[in-house]
Amino acid sequence: MTTKKPVTAWKDDTPGPGRRAELTVEQNQAVTDRWEAARAAHKGLDAAVEAVEQALRDTHGAKLEGKQHRLMGLKAFRRKVALQLDDRVPLDKILRTVRDLNRYTLTFVPDSYTEGVRHTYALLHERGYAIVPGTEQNTWEDPVHKAFRAVWQLPDGGIRFEIAFHTPDSYWVKTENQLLYDLYRESRLRPLDTEPEETGAESHEEAAKIIQHERYGKVPVKGNK
């Protein structure tokens, strides 16, 4: 019989500039419990999303991508929560509204993209999942991160999970751009009332945006069929 390692206070040991994230024992316990619940749920969620992929593979070119990222890592979740706490967001709100602990990516060929998304909605509704109000995001006009995403949950308000909908090309660009996208988001990791410590940071972020936009310019427009 194995005993779980006791939860202690946590401090981010990631090197480099930016805020240092940390959690108290009580905060870390709540965060760890929430993550464990997400991990316990992911097998059932895998089955639901894989069923969508199988049902729409031949008709809409559906493909489930990035399976290794379907559960956010515990360290990444701890850091995400700690930074929001530093921005004075209440812990219970963070844990209640987190949307991407369980996350999936489905791609559809451009000519079938819109219908593929619609059919995904229908198939998930048949399994009892409902859209979380206010979570649908269409960023296809965004120059640096093109996709459509939405969050589902069971009617009992249990574990939420996010699906990002891409075309094969936009997913490829998103994957290539990930490091640049993280750089672009660095400004969000600074305290809200401070400016970048180095003037070069802003120009690096601007360069990241330009490169990502240029890559997306080569992506075929998704269809409406």
Residue pairs with C-beta under 8 A, 6 or more apart in sequence:
7 25
7 28
7 29
7 32
8 25
8 28
9 22
9 23
9 24
9 25
9 28
10 22
10 23
10 28
10 78
10 82
11 20
11 21
11 22
11 23
12 20
12 21
12 22
12 75
12 78
12 79
12 82
14 79
17 197
17 198
18 186
18 189
18 190
19 83
19 86
19 189
19 190
19 191
21 78
21 79
21 82
21 83
21 86
22 82
23 31
23 78
23 81
23 82
23 85
27 81
27 82
27 85
27 91
28 78
30 91
30 95
31 77
31 78
31 81
31 95
32 74
34 77
34 95
34 98
34 101
35 72
35 74
35 77
35 101
37 159
38 71
38 72
38 101
38 102
38 159
39 71
41 102
41 158
41 159
41 161
42 70
42 71
42 102
45 70
45 102
45 104
45 159
45 161
46 70
48 124
48 127
48 129
49 64
49 104
49 106
49 161
49 163
50 64
51 123
51 127
52 62
52 106
52 119
52 120
52 123
52 124
53 62
53 63
53 64
53 106
55 62
55 119
55 123
56 62
56 108
56 116
56 119
56 120
56 123
57 63
59 112
60 108
60 109
60 112
60 113
60 115
60 116
60 119
61 107
61 108
61 109
61 112
61 116
61 168
62 106
62 107
62 108
62 116
63 106
63 107
63 168
64 104
64 105
64 106
65 105
65 106
65 107
65 166
65 171
66 104
66 105
66 175
69 103
69 105
70 102
70 103
70 104
71 101
71 102
72 80
72 100
72 101
72 102
72 103
77 98
77 101
81 91
81 94
81 95
83 189
84 94
85 91
85 94
86 191
87 192
98 160
99 132
99 135
99 151
99 160
99 162
100 151
100 162
101 159
101 160
101 161
102 159
102 160
102 161
102 162
103 161
103 162
103 163
103 164
104 161
104 162
104 163
104 164
105 163
105 164
105 165
105 166
105 171
106 116
106 120
106 163
106 164
106 165
106 166
107 165
107 166
107 167
107 168
107 170
107 171
108 116
108 117
108 165
108 166
108 167
109 167
109 168
110 167
110 169
110 220
110 221
110 222
110 223
111 223
111 225
112 223
112 225
113 165
113 167
113 222
113 223
113 224
114 222
114 223
114 224
114 225
115 225
116 165
117 148
117 165
120 163
120 165
121 131
124 152
128 154
128 155
129 152
129 153
129 154
130 152
130 153
130 154
130 155
131 150
131 151
131 152
132 150
132 151
132 152
132 153
132 160
135 149
135 150
135 151
135 162
136 148
136 149
136 150
137 148
137 149
137 150
138 148
139 145
139 146
139 147
139 148
139 149
140 146
140 147
140 148
140 222
143 209
143 212
143 213
143 216
144 177
144 181
144 184
144 208
144 209
144 212
144 213
144 216
145 174
145 177
145 181
145 212
146 166
146 170
146 173
146 174
146 216
146 219
147 164
147 165
147 166
147 170
147 174
148 164
148 165
149 162
149 163
149 164
149 165
150 162
150 163
151 160
151 161
151 162
151 163
152 160
152 161
152 163
153 159
153 160
153 161
166 174
167 219
167 220
167 222
169 218
169 219
169 220
170 216
170 219
170 222
173 212
173 215
173 216
173 218
173 219
174 181
176 215
177 211
177 212
177 215
180 208
180 211
180 212
181 208
181 212
183 204
183 205
183 208
184 205
184 208
184 209
184 212
186 201
186 205
187 196
187 201
187 205
190 196
196 202
